[in-house]
Amino acid sequence: MLVIDDVILLPFSFGDDQIMPNYLALVFKVLHKLTLEEMYPLDKIQNAIKENRMLYEFNENTKENYEKENKRLIKQLKMAKKVKELSFGVKMTTLN
């Protein structure tokens, strides 16, 4: 488990009194990216969409419930795809 205090105080452990200018911004971008990826796991959402469809096809779910759940899952899927696109940008900034 990552402890935020350790990440924030890392530059001070080398004896310098000044923090690198972009260090904190970079740390928070990466933490934000990881949090979003955990909130919107692309593979789990895709599996939930498949499971919802199977439940409907096997008549274990009503059409109303299927459509409602499918709509919610599709919104989550779109968000997960956006998060994945944004995470690529964060990785690029960490390399530069």
Secondary structure, 3 states (H helix, E strand, C coil): CCCHHHHHHHHHHHCCCCCCCCHHHHHHHHHHHHHHHHHCCHHHHHHHHHHHHHHHHCCCCCHHHHHHHHHHHHHHHHHHHHHHHHHHHHHHHHHC
